Amino acid sequence: MEDTLWAGVERLRHWLDTHTDPALAGDLRLWRVLKISEELGEVSEAMHGATGANPRKGASHSWDDVHTELCDVVVTSMMALVTCTPDAARLLDERLRHLIDRVMPPA
């Protein structure tokens, strides 16, 4: 699954790179990292809607909406990572291993 996942992210990155207005591109790393904040805001909105936390709006979203928005945050973060470094897959794998090792003793 990992090869398929990262291949898909690379396909999306290539598409974005070729469809970004050169006048707006500047440093693509900056725009891709900032996009994570936008997606996180959408998760927050969906979470408020799923829990009915905003009495003015009520239950405006479902938990499926929250799940979808969380996926968007993950993919957007991966897009930012592949834009920043060609070693994205290795770095994410190493970081995950580090986090696991930090909280779980070796077997």
Buried (B, 14 or more C-beta within 10 A) or exposed (E): EEEEEBEEBBEBBEEBEEEBEEEEEEEBEEBBBEBBEEBBEBBEBBBBBBEEEEEEEEEBBEEEBBEBBBEBBBBBBBBBBBBBEEEBBEBBEEEEEEEEEEEEEEE
